[in-house]
Amino acid sequence: QVQLVESGGGLVQPGGSLRLSCAASGFTFSKSVMSWYRQAPGKERELVASIGGSGSSTHYTDSVKGRFTISRDNANNMVYLQMNTLQPGDTAAYYCKAIMYDGNVYWGQGTQVTVSS
């Protein structure tokens, strides 16, 4: 069955970095658009970044442009989110999302990122 397992979250000081990973299985990974979303307490889940199947097309929400980088490794069914210059406003649960070529959507269970001194 489809599985998306996030890892790499944690507590980091402002200005620090984290790298989130999402391990995918159970579907044709290279044909799927992969995205990272985040949800802070009391707020709606929002798109952070997305990447096309080949990895050549990426999209970022304005608040993370220049700080976050999404990438994927199709050989190992992995998608990453490198987060630099983290700010308290980046504190949220981060979720991996897969959109299949047939339109089905799957989510991971999330990993918590807390930016605090």
N, CA, C and O of each residue as an XYZ file, in Angstrom:
468
protein
N       0.837     -1.187      0.000
C       0.000      0.000      0.000
C       0.879      1.247      0.000
O       2.079      1.181      0.268
N       0.262      2.374     -0.304
C       1.003      3.625     -0.346
C       1.425      4.032      1.058
O       0.631      4.019      1.998
N       2.700      4.393      1.171
C       3.206      4.906      2.444
C       4.092      6.119      2.190
O       4.919      6.130      1.278
N       3.901      7.123      3.006
C       4.761      8.302      3.022
C       5.185      8.514      4.469
O       4.348      8.727      5.346
N       6.487      8.455      4.709
C       6.992      8.551      6.074
C       7.976      9.697      6.162
O       9.057      9.658      5.574
N       7.581     10.730      6.915
C       8.441     11.897      7.083
C       9.391     11.707      8.259
O       9.094     10.981      9.208
N      10.522     12.363      8.178
C      11.476     12.368      9.281
C      12.324     13.633      9.185
O      12.308     14.333      8.173
N      13.059     13.912     10.252
C      13.991     15.036     10.231
C      13.550     16.269     10.988
O      14.309     17.232     11.098
N      12.336     16.257     11.512
C      11.875     17.402     12.273
C      12.572     17.481     13.626
O      13.296     16.569     14.024
N      12.337     18.594     14.327
C      12.930     18.761     15.639
C      12.902     20.203     16.090
O      12.221     21.046     15.506
N      13.655     20.469     17.139
C      13.765     21.808     17.710
C      15.054     22.444     17.210
O      16.125     21.844     17.297
N      14.949     23.650     16.692
C      16.126     24.349     16.170
C      16.022     25.827     16.548
O      14.927     26.376     16.660
N      17.163     26.450     16.740
C      17.180     27.870     17.066
C      16.943     28.719     15.821
O      17.237     28.282     14.708
N      16.419     29.913     15.998
C      16.262     30.817     14.846
C      17.584     30.989     14.110
O      18.640     31.153     14.722
N      17.502     30.949     12.787
C      18.696     31.024     11.951
C      19.298     29.674     11.624
O      20.199     29.574     10.791
N      18.805     28.641     12.273
C      19.340     27.305     12.048
C      18.754     26.623     10.823
O      17.969     27.206     10.075
N      19.158     25.374     10.640
C      18.741     24.595      9.467
C      18.246     23.221      9.880
O      18.654     22.673     10.904
N      17.365     22.685      9.070
C      16.901     21.312      9.190
C      16.692     20.765      7.796
O      16.425     21.510      6.853
N      16.815     19.462      7.677
C      16.505     18.789      6.420
C      15.440     17.739      6.689
O      15.668     16.777      7.423
N      14.283     17.933      6.089
C      13.214     16.956      6.203
C      13.324     15.936      5.075
O      13.724     16.263      3.958
N      12.964     14.698      5.390
C      12.956     13.623      4.404
C      11.584     12.970      4.380
O      10.890     12.908      5.395
N      11.212     12.491      3.222
C       9.967     11.742      3.068
C      10.279     10.499      2.253
O      10.670     10.584      1.089
N      10.101      9.354      2.875
C      10.329      8.079      2.210
C       9.003      7.565      1.659
O       8.033      7.401      2.399
N       8.973      7.314      0.363
C       7.741      6.909     -0.312
C       7.815      5.457     -0.756
O       8.884      4.958     -1.108
N       6.684      4.792     -0.736
C       6.617      3.421     -1.218
C       5.193      3.093     -1.631
O       4.236      3.735     -1.199
N       5.073      2.067     -2.488
C       3.756      1.572     -2.863
C       3.124      2.239     -4.066
O       1.955      1.999     -4.369
N       3.886      3.077     -4.756
C       3.345      3.708     -5.964
C       4.496      4.094     -6.892
O       5.668      4.010     -6.525
N       4.131      4.518     -8.097
C       5.143      4.901     -9.088
C       5.637      6.296     -8.755
O       5.063      7.293     -9.192
N       6.698      6.356     -7.983
C       7.160      7.611     -7.417
C       7.539      8.628     -8.489
O       7.191      9.804     -8.381
N       8.240      8.186     -9.510
C       8.760      9.121    -10.500
C       7.666      9.791    -11.331
O       7.930     10.777    -12.019
N       6.457      9.270    -11.272
C       5.340      9.856    -12.019
C       4.444     10.708    -11.125
O       3.371     11.142    -11.545
N       4.879     10.939     -9.921
C       4.047     11.665     -8.965
C       4.637     13.029     -8.638
O       5.850     13.185     -8.505
N       3.754     14.008     -8.512
C       4.161     15.313     -8.007
C       4.224     15.215     -6.489
O       3.281     14.756     -5.845
N       5.326     15.643     -5.937
C       5.515     15.572     -4.495
C       5.538     16.978     -3.914
O       6.083     17.904     -4.515
N       4.946     17.123     -2.755
C       4.866     18.446     -2.131
C       5.122     18.337     -0.632
O       4.952     17.284     -0.018
N       5.529     19.445     -0.084
C       5.588     19.622      1.373
C       4.563     20.698      1.749
O       4.501     21.771      1.148
N       3.775     20.371      2.752
C       2.820     21.299      3.330
C       3.187     21.495      4.798
O       3.953     20.717      5.366
N       2.644     22.522      5.393
C       2.821     22.711      6.830
C       1.533     23.265      7.443
O       0.732     23.930      6.787
N       1.376     22.959      8.725
C       0.200     23.439      9.445
C       0.618     23.849     10.848
O       1.078     23.031     11.646
N       0.447     25.136     11.129
C       0.729     25.657     12.452
C      -0.552     25.591     13.283
O      -1.646     25.571     12.719
N      -0.436     25.558     14.607
C      -1.632     25.495     15.461
C      -2.589     26.646     15.156
O      -2.188     27.808     15.106
N      -3.850     26.301     14.956
C      -4.864     27.302     14.708
C      -4.893     27.858     13.305
O      -5.674     28.762     13.008
N      -4.043     27.325     12.432
C      -3.990     27.808     11.056
C      -4.300     26.683     10.082
O      -4.239     25.502     10.424
N      -4.634     27.083      8.855
C      -4.907     26.099      7.816
C      -3.597     25.514      7.287
O      -2.543     26.148      7.342
N      -3.694     24.306      6.779
C      -2.530     23.696      6.155
C      -2.195     24.468      4.874
O      -3.082     24.795      4.086
N      -0.911     24.751      4.681
C      -0.510     25.530      3.518
C       0.610     24.828      2.753
O       1.444     24.124      3.322
N       0.592     25.051      1.432
C       1.646     24.508      0.587
C       2.947     25.256      0.836
O       2.976     26.487      0.852
N       4.019     24.502      1.028
C       5.342     25.093      1.203
C       6.127     25.022     -0.104
O       6.665     26.025     -0.572
N       6.185     23.826     -0.684
C       6.958     23.634     -1.909
C       6.470     22.378     -2.612
O       5.946     21.461     -1.980
N       6.649     22.347     -3.923
C       6.296     21.165     -4.696
C       7.336     20.945     -5.780
O       8.064     21.859     -6.166
N       7.389     19.702     -6.264
C       8.382     19.338     -7.276
C       7.771     18.335     -8.227
O       7.091     17.401     -7.802
N       8.013     18.524     -9.522
C       7.492     17.623    -10.523
C       8.215     16.291    -10.530
O       9.214     16.098     -9.838
N       7.683     15.370    -11.337
C       8.188     14.013    -11.336
C       9.658     13.880    -11.696
O      10.365     13.045    -11.131
N      10.119     14.694    -12.628
C      11.515     14.614    -13.053
C      12.437     15.420    -12.149
O      13.656     15.253    -12.188
N      11.858     16.286    -11.343
C      12.658     17.132    -10.464
C      13.051     18.459    -11.064
O      13.668     19.284    -10.390
N      12.706     18.683    -12.318
C      13.134     19.907    -12.993
C      12.218     21.093    -12.726
O      12.603     22.241    -12.945
N      11.019     20.820    -12.257
C      10.051     21.880    -12.000
C       9.770     21.968    -10.518
O       9.382     20.978     -9.897
N       9.963     23.146     -9.941
C       9.705     23.345     -8.519
C       8.879     24.608     -8.308
O       8.867     25.517     -9.139
N       8.199     24.636     -7.185
C       7.389     25.799     -6.812
C       7.512     26.002     -5.313
O       7.532     25.043     -4.541
N       7.596     27.285     -4.906
C       7.700     27.614     -3.500
C       6.700     28.702     -3.124
O       6.410     29.595     -3.920
N       6.185     28.621     -1.918
C       5.397     29.726     -1.423
C       6.349     30.891     -1.132
O       7.517     30.681     -0.802
N       5.845     32.100     -1.256
C       6.716     33.282     -1.192
C       7.524     33.361      0.107
O       8.676     33.794      0.094
N       6.934     32.950      1.209
C       7.589     33.135      2.506
C       8.838     32.266      2.689
O       9.628     32.510      3.602
N       9.022     31.260      1.836
C      10.192     30.378      1.996
C      11.173     30.483      0.832
O      12.233     29.857      0.857
N      10.831     31.261     -0.178
C      11.729     31.395     -1.326
C      13.097     31.911     -0.886
O      13.201     32.862     -0.111
N      14.137     31.264     -1.396
C      15.495     31.655     -1.035
C      15.999     31.028      0.252
O      17.188     31.108      0.559
N      15.099     30.401      1.010
C      15.501     29.755      2.267
C      15.332     28.240      2.228
O      16.145     27.509      2.793
N      14.280     27.766      1.564
C      13.981     26.340      1.497
C      14.268     25.821      0.095
O      14.123     26.544     -0.891
N      14.676     24.556      0.019
C      14.907     23.896     -1.259
C      14.289     22.508     -1.226
O      14.592     21.701     -0.347
N      13.414     22.239     -2.198
C      12.828     20.907     -2.328
C      13.624     20.145     -3.382
O      14.047     20.709     -4.391
N      13.818     18.853     -3.129
C      14.527     18.009     -4.088
C      13.989     16.591     -3.970
O      13.286     16.255     -3.016
N      14.329     15.766     -4.951
C      13.854     14.376     -4.921
C      14.924     13.455     -5.478
O      15.765     13.860     -6.281
N      14.872     12.220     -5.037
C      15.765     11.161     -5.499
C      14.880     10.029     -5.995
O      14.413      9.202     -5.212
N      14.654     10.000     -7.300
C      13.731      9.007     -7.855
C      14.284      7.582     -7.777
O      13.517      6.619     -7.803
N      15.581      7.445     -7.683
C      16.167      6.108     -7.576
C      15.860      5.464     -6.226
O      15.787      4.241     -6.103
N      15.682      6.322     -5.213
C      15.438      5.814     -3.865
C      14.085      6.222     -3.292
O      13.822      6.030     -2.105
N      13.221      6.789     -4.150
C      11.863      7.157     -3.734
C      11.866      8.072     -2.518
O      11.152      7.838     -1.543
N      12.679      9.112     -2.592
C      12.791     10.053     -1.488
C      12.533     11.475     -1.970
O      12.878     11.832     -3.097
N      11.932     12.272     -1.119
C      11.811     13.695     -1.367
C      12.301     14.421     -0.120
O      12.082     13.970      1.004
N      12.969     15.552     -0.337
C      13.606     16.273      0.757
C      13.155     17.732      0.781
O      12.729     18.292     -0.229
N      13.264     18.319      1.958
C      13.069     19.753      2.091
C      14.209     20.284      2.952
O      14.239     20.067      4.163
N      15.135     20.974      2.322
C      16.221     21.616      3.042
C      15.742     22.986      3.486
O      15.349     23.812      2.662
N      15.774     23.224      4.778
C      15.254     24.462      5.341
C      16.391     25.210      6.024
O      16.967     24.732      7.002
N      16.703     26.378      5.500
C      17.765     27.207      6.055
C      17.189     28.504      6.616
O      16.058     28.883      6.311
N      17.979     29.166      7.428
C      17.584     30.441      8.032
C      16.169     30.350      8.611
O      15.308     31.184      8.334
N      15.963     29.335      9.406
C      14.628     29.101      9.961
C      14.236     30.218     10.904
O      15.067     30.796     11.604
N      12.939     30.504     10.902
C      12.371     31.574     11.708
C      11.263     31.006     12.577
O      10.701     29.962     12.245
N      10.932     31.668     13.687
C       9.840     31.157     14.532
C       8.546     30.950     13.752
O       7.764     30.059     14.085
N       8.312     31.747     12.735
C       7.122     31.605     11.915
C       7.093     30.339     11.089
O       6.061     30.001     10.509
N       8.214     29.631     11.026
C       8.262     28.358     10.309
C       7.821     27.187     11.196
O       7.709     26.056     10.724
N       7.575     27.461     12.468
C       7.137     26.408     13.381
C       5.795     25.843     12.933
O       4.817     26.573     12.771
N       5.772     24.530     12.735
C       4.564     23.869     12.245
C       4.818     22.375     12.151
O       5.951     21.908     12.262
N       3.746     21.644     11.947
C       3.877     20.252     11.534
C       4.014     20.237     10.016
O       3.225     20.870      9.313
N       4.993     19.532      9.520
C       5.271     19.469      8.079
C       4.843     18.114      7.535
O       5.155     17.069      8.105
N       4.121     18.154      6.419
C       3.549     16.956      5.823
C       4.031     16.772      4.394
O       4.171     17.733      3.638
N       4.278     15.540      4.046
C       4.614     15.149      2.688
C       3.331     14.729      1.977
O       2.497     14.025      2.547
N       3.181     15.162      0.737
C       1.979     14.832     -0.045
C       2.379     14.329     -1.422
O       3.286     14.865     -2.058
N       1.697     13.306     -1.863
C       1.928     12.761     -3.196
C       0.659     12.877     -4.028
O      -0.423     12.494     -3.583
N       0.798     13.405     -5.232
C      -0.307     13.415     -6.195
C       0.063     12.449     -7.306
O       1.020     12.669     -8.049
N      -0.710     11.375     -7.407
C      -0.414     10.335     -8.379
C      -0.804     10.773     -9.790
O      -1.554     11.733     -9.970
N      -0.287     10.060    -10.781
C      -0.627     10.369    -12.172
C      -2.116     10.146    -12.431
O      -2.675     10.734    -13.356
N      -2.777      9.285    -11.606
C      -4.210      9.027    -11.779
C      -5.070      9.994    -10.962
O      -6.296      9.887    -10.958
N      -4.424     10.937    -10.269
C      -5.153     11.946     -9.519
C      -5.331     11.644     -8.041
O      -5.744     12.520     -7.281
N      -5.030     10.431     -7.621
C      -5.155     10.114     -6.202
C      -4.121     10.889     -5.384
O      -3.016     11.176     -5.844
N      -4.514     11.209     -4.184
C      -3.664     12.010     -3.295
C      -3.430     11.247     -1.990
O      -4.351     10.662     -1.420
N      -2.193     11.268     -1.539
C      -1.839     10.621     -0.275
C      -0.998     11.566      0.569
O      -0.247     12.394      0.054
N      -1.148     11.416      1.893
C      -0.424     12.246      2.847
C       0.392     11.377      3.803
O       0.031     10.240      4.104
N       1.491     11.942      4.264
C       2.230     11.321      5.345
C       1.643     11.734      6.682
O       0.664     12.478      6.744
N       2.259     11.239      7.755
C       1.731     11.489      9.091
C       2.245     12.788      9.706
O       1.725     13.249     10.722
N       3.262     13.370      9.090
C       3.776     14.647      9.551
C       4.974     14.537     10.472
O       5.178     13.525     11.144
N       5.770     15.611     10.489
C       6.898     15.715     11.405
C       6.924     17.154     11.933
O       6.732     18.108     11.179
N       7.161     17.289     13.225
C       7.072     18.601     13.862
C       8.394     19.363     13.746
O       9.469     18.823     14.006
N       8.282     20.620     13.352
C       9.429     21.525     13.328
C       9.124     22.677     14.271
O       8.113     23.363     14.123
N      10.001     22.881     15.235
C       9.836     23.971     16.191
C      11.072     24.857     16.148
O      12.191     24.390     16.360
N      10.864     26.131     15.872
C      11.968     27.092     15.805
C      11.838     28.034     17.002
O      10.926     28.857     17.070
N      12.758     27.893     17.927
C      12.671     28.665     19.160
C      14.040     28.756     19.817
O      14.861     27.845     19.709
N      14.268     29.874     20.499
C      15.513     30.032     21.243
C      15.313     29.591     22.695
O      16.250     29.647     23.491
